[in-house]
């Protein structure tokens, strides 16, 4: 159990707060490169700061204060020029450093423009994402974790706006047990409520699911999962999450002996190892959530796309209907289930009221790691995963559950055996049902595709006490 003061220290990301200063030591993804192809400006809320991302006519990116220094008009309506963004109100022009270059209504010999500069932050592109750095100079390198740079992959980027604090999302990643219940038993209950299956079975997987004969749906109920043991361990880049499941020997369990990583401070790698979920604090009660995939190509899919060609798609968030009841059709996949679990804790969960058990050791470990790294920054040091040497940052391989099924050669990971049979077109995990490549492949195979996502009257956070 944390005190209210400790909870504030771990969750508040305003400038000058301990966590705000820690998070400013890292590059944060703020948009997809392809989003800027035909929309040259985008409103950005990042670490409690309101900013505007822009792409000028020379192809350069800038991230500047959302308001013009003149009369505080929003720069989202700015006009991209060859060397910056021009305010639409009176024509003041700013470059990517925030420096005012022109004030058309002022005298030609005025030095006033040289004395006006907006707050601005550097932007870089990597892996089809645009990244921003809000911390002190010199900026570190963006970590070249292998999904962002490995060769021979098809990339896609999903995003959503989650209406809660970033930490309750990250703590979900340190909790392997939730998969057994939220994505297992509850998931089957959802399918039962939707009429997809006759009965969900029991919570321990001893009583089987009763399926409906002839029912065609975009997903299957999935296997039951029962943990014998779960643990976490520290490694160079963060925390490894381990799980030993019923039906496995401890010696042969890849989930136990390898585990899959949580990369400090706000990335999680999936079980398959070639995807990330990134939780970017917009402010103290909102999170920009990125689903990043670098998959092996299926027939007809583009490999190693140019960054501006990597598709970006929206992942809708689960909520409730007009009566405050769950909308079951929103909960037939992991992302919908996760969204309600995170947001129903409230916009910023009151950890001084929680009761943790032995299965929560990963959450405790991660909180201690955050406290430790905040103290390092407060003492003037650099936190973990600060990359400065380009020679060691060409590609950064990290452990993942199924790494034993692949051979790493330079910038590429190659499966030891070809996949037998058809690829599963749509998976219930993460945001798979919304990925345009997955939907197109399912259509190509003549498989059922997910129905349209029902709209919510409210988000879960609006009806939850937290």
N, C-alpha and C positions, 0 to 999 in steps of 0.2 A: 504494500500500500504506500502511495506517495502522499506527501502533504500538498496542500493547494499551491504553496510556493514552489515546490519541486515540479509540480505539473506545469506551472507557468514557465519555469526555466526550460523545460523540455519542449514546449509547444509554441511559444510566442516567437515570431520571426521578424518583428519590427526592427528597423535599423537601431543598432546600439544594444539590443538584447543579446544574451549569450548565444542562443540558438540562431538568431538572425545573423550574427557575425560568423558563426560556424558555417551556415549554409551559403554565405557570401564568399566562402573560400573555394567554391566549386562552380564549374560551368553548369548551367541548367538549361535543358531544352525548352523552347518557348513556342515553336511552330515547326511545320514541315516546309521544306524548301519549295515543294510544288504548290503550296498554298499561295505563294507570292508570285506565281506565274502571271496571273491576270488580276490580282488584287494587291496593289503595291503597298497598302498600309494595313496594319492589324493592331487592335488595342491589346495591350499586354498588362496584366496585373501580376506582379512578381515580387515576392517577399515584402508585401505591404506597400509597394511602390507602383504608381500608375504611369505607364510608359506607352509609347507608340513605336512599333517596329515598322520599318519601311525599306523598300528597295528602290534605289534611284535609277535613272535611265542609263547609267553606266553599268548597272548590275551590282553595285555596292549596297551592302546592308547597313542600316543604322538603327539604333535603339535610343530614343531620346525622351525627355520629359513629355508627358501627354499634352501639356498646355504651353502655348506660345508665350514667350516672355513679355510680349507687348500688351495684349488685352485678355490673355488667358483663354483664347479660343482653342478648342481641341484639335490637335495635329492629325487626328485620324482622317480628317477631311483635307489633309495637305496634298499639295500637287508635287509629284516627283519630278525633279529636274535632273540635268546631267550630273550635277555634283551635290545633290542634297534634296531636302524636302522644304517646299515653300508653303508658308501659312496662307490659307485661302482667304483670310480676312483682309490683311493689308500687305501681303506679299513678302513678309520677312522670310529669308532663306537661311536654313541651317544645314551644316554638313554633319557627318557621322560622329564628330567629336562634340557636337552641340554648339559649335561656334557659329554665331550669326555672320553671314557673308554679305547680305544685302538688306537694305531698308529703302525700298523704292521711293517712298514719300519724303525721305529726309534729304537734305542738301547733298550734292554729289561729293563734296569734300569733307563730309561729316566723318568723324572718327567714332561716332556712337556705336556702329556695328562691332568694332573691335572690343568693346567693353560689355557685350552681351553674349552670354554663353549659357545654354541649357544644360541640365544634367544629362549625361550620355554615358552609355556603356558599350563595350566591344561586343561584336557578334561574329561568330564563325559557323561555317557549315561543315557537318560531318555526318555521313551515313544517311543523308536525306533529311536530317534535322538541322534547325538553326538553334544555336546555343548562345546564351548570354552569360556574361561574368560581371557581377556587381561588387566584387571585392577589391582589396588593395592591389596596386601594381608592385612588381611585375606579375602578370597573370600566369598561372600554371598552364600546362598543356591540357587539352581535353583528353581524357583517357581513351585510348584506342582499344577498348574492349572488343573482342573478336567479332561479335555480331555486327558491329558498325563498319568493319573494314574487310572481313574475310571474303575471299573470291568464290565465284561459282554459286551465288545465292540470289534468290528473288526476295526483294524487300518490300514491306508494306508497313504503314504507320496508322494506328488507330488512336483516337483521343477522346476524352470526355472531361467534363467539369464536375468534380465530385464535391458535394456541398458539406464538407467536414474538414477538420484539421488533418494535415498530412501524416501525423504520427500514428493515429489510430489505423490508418491504412498500412503503414509500414509494420506495425505490430502484428497485423494479420499475417504478414509474411514470416514472422518468427514463430508462428503457431501452426505446426504441421497437423495437429489433431483436428483443427476445424474442417479439413478436407473430408475426414471420415463422416462427419455429421452434416455440415452445411452443404457440401457438394456430393454427399452420398445419400444419407437417409432423407434429409429435407428435400433434396433434388428429386427423389423418387416420390415423395409426398406431393410435390408440385405437379409432377406428371400424372399422379392419381387425381388431383383436383381438376386438372385439365381434361381428364377422360382419356388420356393416352394409354394408361395401364389400368388393370382392374384393381390391383392392390400393391402397396409399396414393400411388403415383407416386414421384417422386424429390424430394430436398430443395430443388432449384432450380426446381421447377414445370415442367420441360421434358418429363418423362414424365407423362402424364395419370393421374388417378385412374381406376380401373376400378370402376364401380358395379355393384351387383347388380340385374339386371332384376326389376322388380316389388317391390323392397324398399320398404316404407313405414316410415319412422322419423321421429321428431319434428324432426330437423334434417338439413340437407344437409352434405356435406363442406366446402363453402366454397371460395372461390377461393384460389389460391396467391399469396403475397405475396413480392416480392423487392425489397429496398431497394437503390436506387442510392446514396443518401446519407442520413444521419441526423445531426441536430444539435440543439442546444438554445440558447436565448437567454433572457436576463433580461428581465422586464417589470415593470410597477409592482407587481403582486401576487404575483410568484413567477417561475416558469420556463415558457417555451413550448417544447413538444417538437415538432420538425419531422421529417417523413419525405417523401422523394421516392422514389416507387415505379416499378419497371419498367413501361413502357407509358404513362407520363405525360410530358408536357413539363414542364420546370422552371418555365416561366412560368405554366402552367395548373394546377399541382399545389396544391390548397388545403392539403393536409397539409404542404407545404413552405413556402408563402408566408404562411399564417396559423398553422397548428399548433394544438395543443390544450394547455390550461393545467394546470399543477400550481400550486395556490394555497398559499402558505406559511402554516402549516408542514405541514399534513397532509391536504389535500384534493386530489383529482384530478377534473377534468372529463372526461367521455367525449367521443368523437369527434363525436357528434350535438349536444353542447353543452347539453343540458337534464337532465343527471344528474350526480351526484357520487358518489365513493367517498371515505369519510372514515375515517382510521385513528387511533383514539383509544388512547393508551397506558394500559392498565389498570395494568401494572407493567412491570418490565424484560423479562419473557418472555411477556407476553400482551397481545393487542390486541382492543379492541372495534371491530368493522368495520361500517360503515353503508353500504348501497347506497341511494342516494336518487334517485328518479325524479320528473320533472315532465313528463309526456307530453301530447301533443295527444290529445283525446278520440276514442275510437272509439265506434261506435253503442252507446248505452245506458250509457256510462260516466259517472260523476258528475264534474262540473267544479267546481273551486274548493271542494273539500270543507271543512267545518269541521275544525279541527285534530284534534278527538277522533274524527273519522270516517275519517281517513287510515289505511288498513290497514298493519299491521306484520307481517311474515312472517319466519320463520327460514330461513337458508341453511345447510344442513348442510356440514360440512367433510370433505374427502377424507382417507382414511387407507389402512390396509393390512388384509389378512385375518389369520387366526390363524397363518398360516405366514410372515407378513411380506411378502407379495406385493401388488403394486398391485391395487386393485379397479377394473377398467377401466370398469365402469358408472358410477363416480363421476366419471369424467374426460372425459365427453362434452360438457363446456361450459367456458367460460373460467374461471368461479369455481373449479371443481374443479381445473383445471390450475394456476391461480395458487396455490391453497391448498397443493398439494403442493410447488410450487417454493419458496414462502416457508418453509414449515415444515421442509422437508428440509435447509435450511441450518443447522438447529439452533435451539434456543430464542433464542440471541443469537449471530449468526454471528461467527466469528473472522476479522475483516477483515485482521489482520496476516498471514494465510496466503494471501490472494487474489492474483490476478494480473490487473490491469485492462489492457484494450487501448484502441485508438483509438475504438472504438465505445462506450466507457463515459464519454465526455466529460460527459454529463448527470449521471451519478452524482457525478463529481468536482465539477462546478459546484454541485450541491445540497449536498454536504458543506461546501464552502467557504462557502456561504450560511448554513448552520446555524452554523458557527464564527463567522462575522461577526456574526450576530444574537445569539448567546449573549454575545459580547463587548460588544455594545451594552447588553444588560440588566445585565451585570456592572458597566458603567460608569455605571449609573443612568439610561440612556435608554430609549426605547420602541421595540420592534421593529417591523418592517414589518407592514402589515395591522392596525395598531391604529386603530380607527375611533372618533372622538369627536364628530364633527359630524353631527347628525341630518339636516341639509339635504343632505349628500352621501351619506347612507346609506339614502335611501328605497328605491332599487334600484341595485345595482352591476352594470353590464353588463361582461363581460370577453370577450376574443376567444375564438372557438371555430371549429373547422374549417369548419363549414357555415353560418356566419353570413351568407355571401353569398346563401344561398337564402331568407333571411327579411328582413322589414322590421320594424324596432323602432319601436313607437308607444307612448310612455309606459311603462306597466307590462306591455306585451304584445309578444310577438314573433309575427309572422304570416307563414306560408309564402307565398312569391311565387306559387307554383303549387300547385293542389290535387294531392294524391297520386293517381297513376294506378294503378288496379287495387286489389286487396285489400292491406290492411296485412299484413305478415308477423306471424303471431300469436305465434310463439316464436322468439327468437334465441339463438344459442349464446353471445353475448357476455355478460360480467358475470354477473348472477344472474337473467337473463331467464327461464330455464326454471322458476324457483320462484315468480315473481311471480303472485299470484292473478288479476290482471286479464288477463295473457297467457294463462294456462291456461283461464280462462273464455271468452276470445275464440276460442282454438283449438277448444274444445269446440263453441262456437256455429257455427263454420265446418265442423265435422266433420273437423278435421285431427287427425293423430296427436298424442297428448300424451305427455310423458315418463313412463317407468315409475317406480315408487317408488324412492327413493334407498337403495341397499344400505347396511347398517350396517357400521362398521369395527370390527375387533378392537382396533386401536391407531391413534393419529394418526401421521403421518409423522415428527413430531419425536421420537417415542419410539424410533424405530429408526434415527435419523440421527446420525452423529457430529458434524455441524455443521462 
